[in-house]
Amino acid sequence: MIEFEFIEVPEINLDYIQEWFIKVVENEGKTLSNITVVLGSDDWLLEQNKSFLKHDYYTDIITFDYCEMDFISGDLLISIDRVNDNAKNYNVSRETELNRVLVHGLLHLCGYGDKTEKEIEIMRKKEDYYLTLL
């Protein structure tokens, strides 16, 4: 089950996203459990980043992993301001960029990292692939 909480609300088809998340997770050999997605502002996510991770910088997503074994569960905290800015910078729609950020967080919950160049390369390829399933 996927639950969305909104601070600022873009148009989202919840059923479609849930079906997509199930496809992604099953393709990774796992089972979707509970995902909470919270959308907020840059300032809100910066405060979360400082409070929980002791990071003093803006980001598009923070992922909290509550997975147990192969059951995917977690919180995805997303800055809709970053999504909007990234969409403009990368010349893509807001919907496309939001989907990329959503699947990025989901891939973190599936065990993928993005700290090294190799991890980033794998993450980008996975994001690109799963975006084609939409």
Protein Blocks (a to p, Z undefined) as FASTA:
>chain_A
ZZdddfbdcdddfklmmmmmmmmmmmnopacfbdcdddddfklmmmmmmmmnopacddfb
dcddfbehjbccddddddfklmmmmmmmnopafklmmmmmmmmmmmmmnopackbmklmm
mmmmmmmmmmmmZZ
